[in-house]
Structure formats: structure tokens, C-alpha cells
Amino acid sequence: MDHIKSMNMALQSRFKSSSGYEDPEEDEKEEISQRRRDIASGHVISSTMGGENEMDQTELRDLLTDLINRWECETIEFKRAESDFSTSEPGKYFSALSNESNLRNCDSAWLVFGVDDKTREITGTDYRQNHERLQSLKMQIAVDTDPSITLRNIHELQHPDGRVILFEIPPAPRGIPIAWKGHYYARAGESLTSLGLDKQDKIRQQTIRTDWTAEIIAEATLENLDAKAVQKAREYFAEKYANRFPSDEVMNWPLATFLDRAKITQQGHVTRTALLLLGKQESAYLLSPNPAQITWKLDGPENLYSRSLITSHFQNGWIST
């Protein structure tokens, strides 16, 4: 009975606040081509092709062709990089491309060495010829980025016109811009620049929390609510606000009026709160893919936690249990 009392308290707290033959080989070719285009555009990571994390040389050549055809934008940068140079240069571009990839909802950005950034000519690069030294760049990037993040992958392409390196850069995490040695970088067309305050704010605002339970479910209607549970809710509401509303008045309010005043719906629109507290058992699918369950804590010497599946409470409405 204690846990039932706890659940009732949760409710009271809420009051406050076409057919034909298709060639499978042609389908497969088209699928591979589409994947390559997606990778180039930054919407699919390279792990979708050529093994878990690696692409073969043919796939890398196709990827490079796609990137060159798209040319430089805020999420792609080409450099001749004919010889070694300071780690600071890749680091700055990592910060800039990662931040821009986040702002454009791309799954990856690309920094490419061995391609002239003016003529689109493949020139080749001698940057870190030793494989282990090249891969060590991942650790060096991780050390000086804030928060610590690094390259998703480093791909080496042995092109007939010269060696090309493709650095695959993940987007900045939601809500967190990436800095390199204390400075935030971005792109302005093809130029490297500082990450302006407007872009910083746009990234940081991505994680401003919203009330998940208050969100409206467009597919739901009042028909998805259990009548017995609604009646119980009226009784709780009338008891809690007896000093403001006569009990008979609350019981005679139209359903939409009562639910809006109880802050369970919004202007007659069904919210997740309405389904969690008052929904029918068969309405649980409307909360998918979120787990249809409520968790609460039982205070006491045992300090136990209890969990109740919504399907068991939805038989007569959650609060009518």
C-alpha cells in the first residue's frame, strides 16, 4: 500500500505544476553508390563500408572523387600538405570542422591532405609517412581538444597521382562546442575563423532541457484515456483544491476543461503525462520507443527502488490502481 500512496502523491504533484523484376546486382551497385554519396556528404560514417572501420582503396578513391566534386564547404577542407607541419594546423581544422558538422547535422566532416585547395588537383602528400606516427595524431588531437575528442578514422589512399590522407572528423557532441588549445574555431566559406558567440550559443542551446512529460502526442485523442482513471483523477483534484472549487463543480466540468485545468492536457491536446497517468492499456504504443513505465523510490530503512510497468497499471488507468 505504501507504493500506491507514493504513486498517488506523484499525481498530486503533477497537478501543481509497385511489383516487377529487379536485378539484384544492379540494386547492390546502386546501394553501394548511394552509401558512398552519403559518406561524402557526411551523413553516414565510413564504418558502413569495407569492414567495421576501414574502406578499401577502391572505396576510398570513390569517396575522394565525391568529396572533390562537392568541393570545399564548411565541412570539407583540402590541403596540399606536401611535407610535415605542426600538429596545430590539423588541430585547428579539427575544431572548426567538428563544430560546423554539429551545426549542419552531419555525421562527419573531412580534412583531406594531398589535394590542392585551389585547382582540385591531386598532388600527393608526404605528411607522416610512418603509419604508427600518422595514427598517433589521434592521441595528440585528444590531448589538446576540450572536451577531449579525436579523429574517428584516418584513411590512407595510394592514388596513382600521389598519396592522399582523409581524416574523418566526428561532429561536436550536442550542446558542447569543441575548442583546440582553448580556442573555438569555425569555418566562414573556405576560411578558418573563430567560432562566433552566435554559433557557440546555438550549439550550447541544443541540450536545454524540455519537459518530456508535457510534450503533445499528435496521434492521441481523449478516446485513448481510461474513464475510470479520469474519474479517479477528478476525485483527487477535487480533494486537493476543495478550498477553491466545490466538489460538484469539478465533477461536472467537461472532460477537456478538467484535464486542462489539472495541467494534464494542453488546450485539449493529449500529452505524455495524460497517457502515463490516465491512458488505456492499449494506448501504451503511443509512447514508443520510450519505455512505458514509471519508476519511484520507496523511502524507508531498506532504501529500495520499485518499478511498475505501465501495461499493468493501464488496465484501469494508472492512477486507478
Backbone as numpy.savetxt, mean C-alpha at the origin, in Angstrom:
# Nx Ny Nz CAx CAy CAz Cx Cy Cz
-20.09 -14.20 31.32 -20.91 -12.98 31.32 -20.06 -11.72 31.32
-18.84 -11.81 31.89 -17.99 -10.64 31.93 -17.65 -10.15 30.53
-17.40 -11.13 29.62 -17.02 -10.70 28.28 -18.20 -10.09 27.54
-19.44 -10.53 27.87 -20.61 -9.92 27.26 -20.73 -8.48 27.72
-20.48 -8.27 29.00 -20.52 -6.92 29.54 -19.49 -6.03 28.86
-18.30 -6.59 28.60 -17.25 -5.81 27.94 -17.68 -5.43 26.53
-18.36 -6.36 25.82 -18.81 -6.06 24.47 -19.89 -4.99 24.47
-20.77 -5.04 25.47 -21.81 -4.02 25.56 -21.20 -2.65 25.81
-20.13 -2.62 26.60 -19.43 -1.36 26.86 -18.83 -0.82 25.58
-18.39 -1.71 24.68 -17.82 -1.27 23.40 -18.87 -0.55 22.59
-20.11 -1.05 22.63 -21.19 -0.39 21.90 -21.47 0.98 22.50
-21.55 1.04 23.82 -21.84 2.31 24.46 -20.77 3.33 24.17
-19.52 2.87 24.12 -18.42 3.77 23.78 -18.56 4.29 22.37
-19.06 3.44 21.46 -19.22 3.85 20.08 -20.27 4.94 19.94
-21.30 4.89 20.83 -22.32 5.91 20.78 -21.72 7.29 21.02
-20.59 7.25 21.63 -19.95 8.54 21.84 -19.28 8.96 20.53
-18.79 8.67 20.67 -18.04 9.08 19.50 -18.76 8.75 18.05
-15.82 -13.84 -24.73 -16.31 -14.31 -26.02 -15.49 -15.52 -26.44
-15.88 -16.74 -26.86 -15.14 -17.99 -26.99 -14.44 -18.09 -28.33
-13.43 -18.96 -28.54 -12.69 -19.19 -29.78 -11.34 -19.74 -29.48
-10.64 -20.27 -30.53 -9.33 -20.89 -30.32 -8.27 -19.81 -30.15
-7.41 -20.01 -29.22 -6.29 -19.10 -29.01 -5.01 -19.91 -28.97
-4.00 -19.38 -29.61 -2.70 -20.04 -29.66 -2.00 -19.85 -28.32
-1.76 -20.90 -27.55 -1.13 -20.72 -26.23 0.26 -20.14 -26.31
1.02 -20.47 -27.40 2.36 -19.92 -27.52 2.31 -18.42 -27.73
1.34 -17.98 -28.57 1.20 -16.55 -28.79 0.77 -15.85 -27.51
-0.11 -16.50 -26.74 -0.55 -15.92 -25.47 0.62 -15.75 -24.52
1.48 -16.78 -24.48 2.62 -16.72 -23.58 3.58 -15.61 -23.99
3.81 -15.48 -25.31 4.69 -14.41 -25.79 4.15 -13.04 -25.42
2.83 -12.89 -25.59 2.22 -11.61 -25.28 2.31 -11.32 -23.78
2.13 -12.37 -22.97 2.22 -12.18 -21.53 3.62 -11.74 -21.12
4.64 -12.38 -21.71 6.03 -12.02 -21.39 6.30 -10.58 -21.82
5.82 -10.21 -23.02 6.03 -8.85 -23.50 5.37 -7.83 -22.58
4.18 -8.18 -22.12 3.47 -7.26 -21.22 4.21 -7.12 -19.90
4.76 -8.22 -19.41 5.51 -8.15 -18.15 6.71 -7.25 -18.30
7.38 -7.36 -19.46 8.55 -6.52 -19.66 8.16 -5.05 -19.71
7.04 -4.77 -20.36 6.58 -3.38 -20.40 6.23 -2.89 -19.00
5.63 -3.77 -18.22 5.26 -3.39 -16.85 6.49 -3.12 -16.01
7.51 -3.96 -16.17 8.75 -3.76 -15.41 9.36 -2.42 -15.77
9.40 -2.12 -17.06 10.00 -0.87 -17.50 9.25 0.34 -16.96
7.94 0.22 -16.85 7.14 1.34 -16.37 7.13 1.44 -14.87
7.75 0.44 -14.18 7.85 0.50 -12.74 6.65 -0.05 -12.01
5.78 -0.78 -12.69 4.60 -1.30 -12.02 4.71 -2.77 -11.65
5.78 -3.45 -12.08 6.01 -4.83 -11.68 7.50 -5.00 -11.42
7.86 -5.62 -10.34 9.27 -5.80 -10.02 9.86 -6.91 -10.85
11.18 -6.96 -10.96 11.83 -7.90 -11.84 11.67 -9.34 -11.39
11.29 -9.58 -10.14 11.15 -10.95 -9.67 10.05 -11.70 -10.40
9.25 -11.03 -11.21 8.21 -11.72 -11.94 8.79 -12.45 -13.15
10.06 -12.25 -13.45 10.64 -12.86 -14.64 12.01 -13.44 -14.32
12.36 -14.50 -15.05 13.71 -15.02 -15.02 14.17 -15.51 -13.67
13.34 -16.11 -12.88 13.73 -16.58 -11.57 13.23 -15.66 -10.50
13.57 -15.97 -9.27 13.00 -15.23 -8.14 13.40 -13.78 -8.16
14.70 -13.50 -8.38 15.15 -12.12 -8.34 15.96 -11.71 -9.55
16.26 -12.62 -10.44 17.16 -12.33 -11.53 16.46 -12.48 -12.87
16.88 -11.63 -13.83 16.44 -11.76 -15.21 17.62 -12.22 -16.05
17.34 -12.99 -17.09 18.45 -13.43 -17.95 18.81 -12.30 -18.91
19.87 -12.53 -19.70 20.40 -11.46 -20.56 19.40 -10.99 -21.60
18.63 -11.91 -22.16 17.62 -11.52 -23.15 16.57 -10.62 -22.53
16.12 -10.99 -21.36 15.12 -10.19 -20.66 15.67 -8.82 -20.29
16.94 -8.78 -19.88 17.54 -7.50 -19.53 17.67 -6.59 -20.76
18.01 -7.18 -21.91 18.11 -6.38 -23.13 16.74 -5.80 -23.50
15.71 -6.61 -23.37 14.36 -6.12 -23.67 13.96 -5.02 -22.69
14.31 -5.21 -21.42 14.01 -4.20 -20.42 14.72 -2.90 -20.74
16.01 -2.98 -21.08 16.77 -1.78 -21.41 16.16 -1.06 -22.61
15.76 -1.83 -23.61 15.12 -1.23 -24.79 13.87 -0.47 -24.40
13.07 -1.07 -23.54 11.85 -0.40 -23.09 12.17 0.88 -22.32
13.15 0.81 -21.45 13.52 2.00 -20.67 14.03 3.11 -21.58
14.85 2.77 -22.57 15.38 3.78 -23.49 14.25 4.39 -24.31
13.31 3.56 -24.74 12.18 4.07 -25.52 11.34 5.05 -24.72
11.23 4.80 -23.42 10.47 5.72 -22.57 11.30 6.95 -22.22
12.59 6.79 -22.22 13.58 7.80 -21.93 13.45 8.32 -20.52
14.20 9.38 -20.24 14.28 9.86 -18.87 12.97 10.51 -18.41
12.58 10.16 -17.23 11.45 10.82 -16.57 11.82 10.85 -15.09
10.87 11.18 -14.26 11.18 11.29 -12.83 11.56 9.98 -12.18
11.28 8.84 -12.82 11.60 7.54 -12.21 12.63 6.75 -13.00
13.26 7.36 -14.01 14.32 6.69 -14.78 15.45 7.69 -14.99
16.68 7.25 -14.74 17.86 8.11 -14.93 18.94 7.29 -15.62
19.54 7.88 -16.70 20.65 7.25 -17.42 21.94 8.03 -17.15
23.05 7.26 -17.02 24.35 7.86 -16.84 25.37 7.09 -17.66
26.35 7.84 -18.23 27.43 7.15 -18.94 28.27 6.35 -17.95
28.66 6.99 -16.84 29.41 6.32 -15.77 30.52 5.46 -16.36
31.39 6.07 -17.14 32.43 5.32 -17.84 33.45 4.72 -16.89
33.64 5.32 -15.73 34.59 4.79 -14.76 34.03 4.97 -13.36
34.80 4.55 -12.37 34.34 4.65 -10.99 34.15 6.10 -10.56
33.21 6.31 -9.66 33.05 7.61 -9.05 32.44 7.42 -7.68
32.35 8.48 -6.92 31.93 8.41 -5.52 30.56 7.77 -5.37
30.39 7.08 -4.23 29.10 6.47 -3.92 28.02 7.53 -3.74
28.42 8.76 -3.49 27.44 9.81 -3.25 26.52 10.03 -4.44
27.04 9.87 -5.66 26.20 10.10 -6.83 25.05 9.08 -6.89
25.34 7.77 -6.86 24.23 6.82 -6.83 23.32 7.03 -5.62
23.90 7.44 -4.50 23.11 7.66 -3.30 22.09 8.77 -3.46
22.52 9.88 -4.06 21.60 10.99 -4.29 20.47 10.58 -5.22
20.83 9.87 -6.29 19.80 9.44 -7.23 18.89 8.39 -6.62
19.45 7.56 -5.73 18.61 6.59 -5.04 17.52 7.31 -4.27
17.91 8.33 -3.49 16.93 9.09 -2.72 15.89 9.73 -3.63
16.35 10.38 -4.68 15.43 11.08 -5.58 14.48 10.13 -6.28
15.01 9.05 -6.84 14.17 8.12 -7.60 13.23 7.35 -6.69
13.68 7.04 -5.49 12.82 6.35 -4.54 11.65 7.23 -4.14
11.92 8.49 -3.86 10.85 9.41 -3.48 9.87 9.64 -4.63
10.40 9.80 -5.84 9.52 10.02 -6.99 8.69 8.78 -7.30
9.28 7.61 -7.12 8.54 6.38 -7.35 7.37 6.26 -6.39
7.58 6.67 -5.16 6.49 6.69 -4.18 5.38 7.63 -4.62
5.74 8.83 -5.01 4.75 9.84 -5.37 3.95 9.46 -6.60
4.53 8.61 -7.46 3.85 8.21 -8.70 3.27 6.80 -8.62
3.25 6.25 -7.41 2.68 4.92 -7.18 3.29 3.86 -8.08
4.59 3.95 -8.32 5.32 2.94 -9.09 5.94 1.93 -8.14
6.11 0.71 -8.62 6.70 -0.30 -7.77 8.22 -0.27 -7.81
8.80 0.43 -8.77 10.25 0.54 -8.83 10.65 1.71 -9.71
11.88 2.18 -9.50 12.50 3.19 -10.35 13.83 2.60 -10.83
14.45 3.26 -11.82 15.65 2.69 -12.43 16.75 3.73 -12.60
17.95 3.37 -12.16 19.16 4.13 -12.43 20.02 3.24 -13.33
20.35 3.74 -14.53 21.03 2.91 -15.54 22.39 3.51 -15.85
23.44 2.73 -15.67 24.80 3.12 -16.02 25.19 2.48 -17.35
25.89 3.26 -18.20 26.38 2.74 -19.47 25.55 3.20 -20.65
24.71 4.23 -20.44 23.89 4.79 -21.52 24.03 6.31 -21.47
24.33 6.91 -22.61 24.48 8.36 -22.67 23.12 9.02 -22.44
23.10 9.95 -21.48 21.83 10.56 -21.11 21.38 11.65 -22.08
22.14 11.90 -23.12 21.75 12.88 -24.14 21.35 12.21 -25.45
22.15 11.22 -25.88 21.96 10.63 -27.20 21.23 9.29 -27.17
21.03 8.71 -25.97 20.45 7.38 -25.79 21.35 6.27 -26.33
22.60 6.61 -26.59 23.55 5.62 -27.11 24.10 4.77 -25.96
24.21 3.46 -26.19 24.81 2.57 -25.21 26.32 2.70 -25.32
26.94 3.22 -24.28 28.38 3.51 -24.28 29.17 2.48 -23.48
28.49 1.77 -22.59 29.19 0.83 -21.70 29.75 1.54 -20.49
29.97 0.80 -19.41 30.51 1.37 -18.19 31.51 0.43 -17.55
32.53 1.02 -16.94 33.52 0.25 -16.19 33.27 0.34 -14.69
32.12 0.83 -14.30 31.82 1.04 -12.89 31.84 -0.29 -12.13
32.73 -0.38 -11.15 32.84 -1.54 -10.26 32.76 -2.85 -11.03
33.80 -3.12 -11.76 33.85 -4.34 -12.59 33.79 -5.61 -11.74
34.35 -5.54 -10.54 34.32 -6.71 -9.66 32.89 -6.92 -9.14
32.38 -8.14 -9.31 30.98 -8.41 -8.96 30.71 -8.18 -7.48
31.58 -8.66 -6.61 31.35 -8.50 -5.17 31.38 -7.03 -4.77
32.29 -6.28 -5.37 32.36 -4.85 -5.05 31.11 -4.14 -5.54
30.62 -4.54 -6.71 29.39 -3.94 -7.22 28.23 -4.22 -6.28
28.09 -5.45 -5.83 27.00 -5.81 -4.94 27.12 -5.14 -3.57
28.35 -4.79 -3.19 28.54 -4.13 -1.88 27.91 -2.75 -1.85
27.56 -2.22 -3.02 26.90 -0.93 -3.05 25.58 -0.97 -2.29
24.94 -2.14 -2.24 23.69 -2.27 -1.49 23.89 -1.89 -0.03
24.95 -2.39 0.57 25.21 -2.08 1.97 25.57 -0.61 2.15
26.36 -0.07 1.22 26.74 1.34 1.32 25.53 2.26 1.21
24.59 1.90 0.36 23.36 2.70 0.25 22.56 2.61 1.54
22.47 1.40 2.10 21.69 1.20 3.33 22.25 2.02 4.49
23.58 2.16 4.55 24.22 2.85 5.67 23.86 4.33 5.71
23.79 4.97 4.52 23.63 6.43 4.49 22.24 6.90 4.09
21.29 5.99 3.96 19.91 6.42 3.72 19.17 6.46 5.05
18.22 7.36 5.12 17.43 7.50 6.34 15.96 7.65 5.95
15.13 6.67 6.37 15.46 5.42 7.06 16.25 4.48 6.17
16.93 3.53 6.79 17.80 2.63 6.04 17.01 1.79 5.04
17.36 1.91 3.78 16.71 1.18 2.69 17.76 1.04 1.60
17.65 0.04 0.76 18.68 -0.14 -0.24 18.11 -0.62 -1.56
19.00 -0.88 -2.50 18.61 -1.32 -3.84 17.89 -2.65 -3.78
16.85 -2.76 -4.57 16.14 -4.04 -4.65 16.98 -5.06 -5.38
17.67 -4.63 -6.43 18.53 -5.53 -7.19 19.49 -4.73 -8.05
20.61 -5.36 -8.40 21.58 -4.78 -9.33 21.73 -5.76 -10.48
21.34 -5.34 -11.68 21.38 -6.22 -12.84 22.53 -5.81 -13.75
23.35 -6.76 -14.20 24.42 -6.50 -15.15 24.06 -7.08 -16.51
24.08 -6.23 -17.52 23.79 -6.65 -18.89 25.05 -6.55 -19.73
25.45 -7.68 -20.31 26.60 -7.69 -21.22 26.07 -7.45 -22.63
25.88 -6.19 -22.96 25.33 -5.81 -24.26 26.45 -5.78 -25.31
26.14 -6.08 -26.57 27.17 -6.02 -27.62 27.86 -4.66 -27.70
27.16 -3.60 -27.32 27.76 -2.27 -27.39 28.44 -1.86 -26.09
28.42 -2.72 -25.10 29.09 -2.41 -23.85 28.31 -2.89 -22.64
29.00 -2.94 -21.51 28.39 -3.39 -20.26 27.43 -2.32 -19.73
26.23 -2.76 -19.32 25.22 -1.85 -18.77 24.79 -2.37 -17.40
24.67 -1.46 -16.46 24.20 -1.82 -15.11 22.85 -1.16 -14.89
21.88 -1.95 -14.43 20.55 -1.44 -14.15 20.28 -1.59 -12.65
20.22 -0.48 -11.96 19.94 -0.49 -10.53 18.42 -0.37 -10.34
17.84 -1.36 -9.68 16.40 -1.35 -9.43 16.15 -0.77 -8.04
15.40 0.31 -7.99 15.22 1.08 -6.77 13.77 0.97 -6.29
13.56 0.57 -5.05 12.18 0.48 -4.54 11.64 1.87 -4.20
10.32 2.02 -4.16 9.76 3.30 -3.76 9.95 3.55 -2.27
9.97 4.79 -1.89 10.01 5.13 -0.46 8.78 4.53 0.22
8.92 4.06 1.45 7.76 3.51 2.16 6.67 4.56 2.30
5.45 4.11 2.39 4.33 5.03 2.55 4.54 5.90 3.79
4.44 7.19 3.58 4.53 8.12 4.71 5.93 8.51 5.11
6.97 7.96 4.45 8.34 8.22 4.89 9.23 8.58 3.70
9.57 9.85 3.49 10.51 10.20 2.43 11.91 9.69 2.75
12.69 9.43 1.71 14.03 8.88 1.89 15.08 9.99 1.76
15.97 10.05 2.73 17.06 11.02 2.70 18.38 10.31 2.44
19.31 11.02 1.81 20.67 10.51 1.61 21.62 11.46 2.33
22.28 10.93 3.34 23.20 11.70 4.17 22.53 12.97 4.69
21.28 12.82 5.14 20.57 13.93 5.76 19.83 14.85 4.82
19.94 14.62 3.51 19.29 15.50 2.53 18.26 14.70 1.74
17.11 15.33 1.53 16.05 14.70 0.74 16.16 15.16 -0.71
16.18 14.19 -1.64 16.34 14.52 -3.05 15.09 14.15 -3.84
14.95 14.83 -5.01 13.82 14.58 -5.90 14.28 14.84 -7.33
13.35 14.70 -8.28 13.65 15.01 -9.68 12.76 16.16 -10.12
13.31 16.99 -10.99 12.54 18.03 -11.68 12.82 17.82 -13.16
11.95 17.05 -13.82 12.23 16.64 -15.18 13.40 15.68 -15.17
14.49 16.06 -15.86 15.68 15.22 -15.90 16.74 15.67 -14.88
16.43 16.68 -14.09 17.41 17.24 -13.18 17.23 16.72 -11.76
18.36 16.63 -11.06 18.35 16.25 -9.65 18.16 17.51 -8.82
17.25 17.46 -7.85 16.99 18.64 -7.03 16.60 18.20 -5.63
16.39 19.17 -4.75 15.97 18.82 -3.39 14.48 18.48 -3.39
14.08 17.67 -2.43 12.67 17.30 -2.28 11.95 18.45 -1.58
11.11 19.14 -2.32 10.42 20.30 -1.76 9.50 19.94 -0.61
9.16 20.95 0.17 8.30 20.71 1.32 6.94 20.19 0.91
6.46 20.63 -0.28 5.15 20.15 -0.73 5.17 18.65 -0.99
6.27 18.16 -1.59 6.39 16.72 -1.85 6.63 15.96 -0.55
7.41 16.54 0.34 7.61 15.88 1.64 6.29 15.71 2.37
5.49 16.78 2.37 4.19 16.72 3.05 3.28 15.69 2.39
3.32 15.63 1.06 2.46 14.69 0.34 2.80 13.26 0.73
4.09 12.96 0.88 4.50 11.61 1.29 4.11 11.36 2.73
4.39 12.29 3.60 4.13 12.08 5.03 2.63 11.95 5.33
1.82 12.60 4.54 0.38 12.54 4.78 -0.24 11.22 4.34
0.56 10.37 3.70 0.02 9.09 3.23 -0.40 8.17 4.37
0.13 8.39 5.54 -0.18 7.50 6.66 -1.01 8.16 7.74
-1.60 9.32 7.43 -2.51 9.92 8.41 -3.67 8.96 8.61
-3.87 8.57 9.83 -4.84 7.53 10.10 -6.27 8.02 9.94
-7.09 7.15 9.40 -8.52 7.41 9.32 -9.23 6.37 10.16
-10.46 6.68 10.51 -11.25 5.75 11.31 -11.79 4.66 10.40
-11.17 3.49 10.44 -11.56 2.38 9.57 -13.01 2.00 9.80
-13.45 2.02 11.02 -14.81 1.58 11.33 -15.85 2.55 10.80
-15.47 3.81 10.56 -16.43 4.81 10.10 -16.57 4.85 8.58
-15.76 4.08 7.87 -15.82 4.12 6.41 -17.12 3.49 5.90
-17.68 4.11 4.88 -18.94 3.66 4.29 -18.72 2.48 3.36
-19.61 1.50 3.42 -19.58 0.36 2.51 -20.67 0.57 1.47
-20.25 0.90 0.26 -21.20 1.32 -0.78 -22.23 0.24 -1.10
-21.82 -1.04 -1.03 -22.72 -2.12 -1.41 -23.75 -2.46 -0.34
-23.55 -1.97 0.86 -24.42 -2.34 1.97 -25.64 -1.43 2.07
-26.75 -1.99 2.56 -27.97 -1.23 2.80 -28.48 -1.58 4.19
-29.54 -0.92 4.60 -30.12 -1.20 5.90 -30.68 -2.61 5.97
-30.93 -3.22 4.81 -31.42 -4.60 4.77 -30.37 -5.59 5.28
-29.10 -5.16 5.32 -28.03 -6.02 5.80 -27.94 -6.04 7.33
-28.79 -5.27 8.00 -28.75 -5.20 9.46 -29.80 -6.12 10.07
-29.48 -6.67 11.23 -30.36 -7.60 11.92 -31.36 -6.83 12.78
-32.65 -7.14 12.63 -33.70 -6.39 13.33 -33.58 -6.52 14.84
-33.26 -7.72 15.35 -33.13 -7.90 16.79 -31.96 -7.11 17.35
-30.87 -7.09 16.58 -29.71 -6.33 17.04 -30.02 -4.84 17.07
-30.75 -4.35 16.07 -31.12 -2.94 16.03 -32.01 -2.59 17.23
-32.95 -3.48 17.54 -33.82 -3.24 18.69 -33.02 -3.15 19.97
-32.04 -4.05 20.12 -31.18 -4.02 21.31 -30.39 -2.73 21.39
-29.92 -2.27 20.22 -29.16 -1.03 20.18 -30.03 0.16 20.61
-31.28 0.17 20.19 -32.19 1.23 20.62 -32.31 1.25 22.15
-32.43 0.05 22.73 -32.58 -0.03 24.18 -31.34 0.51 24.88
-30.15 0.15 24.40 -28.92 0.66 24.99 -28.87 2.18 24.88
-29.21 2.68 23.69 -29.14 4.12 23.44 -30.13 4.86 24.35
-31.36 4.35 24.43 -32.38 5.00 25.28 -31.95 5.03 26.73
-31.31 3.96 27.20 -30.85 3.90 28.58 -29.73 4.89 28.83
-28.80 4.97 27.89 -27.64 5.84 28.09 -28.03 7.31 28.03
-28.99 7.66 27.17 -29.35 9.06 26.98 -30.76 9.35 27.51
-31.13 8.67 28.58 -32.46 8.85 29.16 -32.69 10.29 29.61
-31.63 11.00 29.97 -31.78 12.38 30.42 -31.95 13.36 29.27
-31.81 12.88 28.05 -31.93 13.75 26.87 -33.13 13.40 26.00
-33.43 12.10 25.89 -34.52 11.67 25.02 -35.45 10.72 25.78
-36.75 10.94 25.73 -37.67 9.97 26.33 -37.53 8.62 25.62
-37.63 7.57 26.38 -37.46 6.23 25.84 -38.42 5.94 24.70
-39.68 6.35 24.85 -40.67 6.09 23.80 -40.30 6.80 22.50
-39.73 7.98 22.64 -39.33 8.73 21.45 -38.23 7.99 20.69
-37.24 7.50 21.42 -36.14 6.76 20.78 -36.68 5.52 20.06
-37.60 4.80 20.71 -38.13 3.58 20.13 -38.96 3.83 18.87
-39.48 5.05 18.72 -40.32 5.37 17.57 -39.59 6.13 16.46
-38.33 6.42 16.67 -37.58 7.08 15.60 -37.53 6.17 14.37
-37.60 6.73 13.15 -37.33 5.92 11.95 -35.93 5.30 12.05
-35.77 4.13 11.46 -34.50 3.41 11.58 -33.31 4.28 11.17
-33.44 4.96 10.02 -32.32 5.78 9.54 -31.99 6.90 10.52
-33.01 7.49 11.13 -32.79 8.56 12.11 -32.06 8.04 13.33
-32.50 6.92 13.86 -31.84 6.36 15.03 -30.38 6.04 14.76
-30.09 5.36 13.64 -28.72 4.95 13.35 -27.80 6.15 13.14
-28.31 7.20 12.50 -27.49 8.41 12.32 -27.21 9.09 13.66
-28.24 9.18 14.52 -28.04 9.84 15.81 -27.13 9.04 16.72
-27.13 7.72 16.54 -26.24 6.87 17.32 -24.83 6.83 16.74
-24.64 7.53 15.59 -23.34 7.60 14.91 -22.89 6.23 14.43
-23.85 5.39 14.06 -23.54 4.08 13.51 -23.57 4.12 11.99
-24.41 4.99 11.42 -24.43 5.23 9.99 -24.11 6.70 9.74
-23.88 7.04 8.48 -23.61 8.43 8.11 -24.60 8.84 7.03
-25.55 9.68 7.41 -26.59 10.15 6.50 -27.28 8.98 5.80
-27.55 7.95 6.57 -28.25 6.79 6.04 -27.37 5.77 5.37
-26.07 6.05 5.22 -25.15 5.11 4.58 -24.57 4.16 5.62
-24.53 2.87 5.27 -24.05 1.84 6.19 -22.53 1.88 6.29
-22.03 1.91 7.51 -20.59 1.91 7.76 -20.14 0.54 8.23
-18.83 0.38 8.36 -18.30 -0.87 8.90 -18.77 -1.07 10.34
-18.88 0.02 11.08 -19.40 -0.08 12.44 -20.78 -0.72 12.45
-21.65 -0.27 11.55 -23.01 -0.81 11.48 -22.99 -2.32 11.24
-22.13 -2.79 10.35 -22.06 -4.23 10.07 -21.46 -5.00 11.23
-20.42 -4.43 11.85 -19.79 -5.12 12.96 -20.73 -5.28 14.15
-21.50 -4.26 14.43 -22.37 -4.29 15.60 -23.76 -4.85 15.32
-24.29 -4.57 14.14 -25.70 -4.87 13.88 -25.92 -5.76 12.67
-24.87 -6.17 11.99 -25.03 -6.90 10.74 -25.54 -8.32 10.89
-26.22 -8.78 9.84 -26.65 -10.17 9.78 -25.45 -11.07 9.53
-25.60 -12.35 9.85 -24.51 -13.30 9.64 -24.09 -13.33 8.18
-25.07 -13.31 7.28 -24.75 -13.40 5.85 -24.17 -12.10 5.29
-24.07 -11.08 6.11 -23.51 -9.80 5.66 -22.01 -9.70 5.89
-21.42 -10.71 6.52 -19.99 -10.65 6.87 -19.11 -10.46 5.65
-19.53 -10.98 4.48 -18.70 -10.89 3.28 -18.44 -9.44 2.87
-19.29 -8.53 3.28 -19.12 -7.13 2.92 -17.90 -6.50 3.58
-17.38 -7.16 4.60 -16.16 -6.66 5.25 -14.90 -7.23 4.65
-15.01 -8.20 3.76 -13.85 -8.84 3.11 -13.04 -7.78 2.36
-11.69 -7.89 2.35 -10.86 -9.01 2.83 -10.45 -8.89 4.30
-11.00 -7.92 5.00 -10.66 -7.77 6.41 -11.30 -8.88 7.23
-10.61 -9.36 8.26 -11.19 -10.42 9.08 -12.42 -9.93 9.82
-13.50 -10.67 9.70 -14.75 -10.26 10.34 -14.76 -10.72 11.78
-14.06 -9.99 12.62 -13.95 -10.38 14.02 -13.71 -9.17 14.89
-14.02 -9.30 16.15 -13.80 -8.24 17.13 -12.95 -8.82 18.26
-11.94 -8.07 18.69 -11.06 -8.51 19.77 -11.20 -7.57 20.95
-11.22 -8.13 22.13 -11.29 -7.28 23.32 -10.45 -7.89 24.43
-10.17 -7.09 25.44 -9.34 -7.53 26.55 -10.21 -7.75 27.77
-9.97 -8.87 28.47 -10.65 -9.14 29.73 -9.74 -8.70 30.87
-10.15 -7.72 31.65 -9.35 -7.29 32.78 -9.52 -8.26 33.94
-8.43 -8.56 34.60 -8.49 -9.48 35.73 -7.13 -10.04 36.02
-7.01 -10.85 37.06 -5.71 -11.39 37.46 -5.09 -12.27 36.38
-5.93 -12.90 35.53 -5.36 -13.77 34.50 -4.79 -12.98 33.34
-5.23 -11.70 33.17 -4.78 -10.84 32.09 -4.92 -11.54 30.74
-6.09 -12.11 30.50 -6.34 -12.88 29.29 -6.92 -12.01 28.20
-6.73 -12.46 26.97 -7.35 -11.82 25.82 -8.34 -12.80 25.21
-9.46 -12.29 24.78 -10.48 -13.14 24.19 -10.82 -12.61 22.81
-11.20 -13.49 21.91 -11.55 -13.11 20.55 -12.87 -13.76 20.17
-13.73 -13.00 19.52 -15.03 -13.51 19.11 -15.19 -13.35 17.61
-15.49 -14.43 16.90 -15.71 -14.36 15.47 -17.05 -13.73 15.20
-17.07 -12.84 14.23 -18.29 -12.12 13.93 -19.40 -13.05 13.45
-19.01 -14.18 12.81 -20.03 -15.08 12.29 -20.86 -15.68 13.40
-20.28 -15.87 14.57 -21.05 -16.42 15.66 -21.98 -15.37 16.27
-21.56 -14.12 16.27 -22.37 -13.06 16.84 -23.38 -12.51 15.85
-23.11 -12.71 14.54 -24.00 -12.16 13.54 -25.33 -12.92 13.44
-25.45 -14.06 14.12 -26.68 -14.83 13.98 -27.89 -14.01 14.41
-27.72 -13.20 15.43 -28.82 -12.32 15.85 -28.34 -10.88 15.99
-27.28 -10.58 15.29 -26.66 -9.25 15.44 -25.65 -9.30 16.56
-24.54 -8.66 16.38 -23.43 -8.78 17.33 -23.84 -8.39 18.74
-24.55 -7.28 18.90 -24.82 -6.80 20.26 -26.01 -7.49 20.90
-26.70 -8.34 20.15 -27.85 -9.02 20.76 -27.43 -10.28 21.49
-26.11 -10.62 21.39 -25.64 -11.82 22.08 -25.64 -11.60 23.58
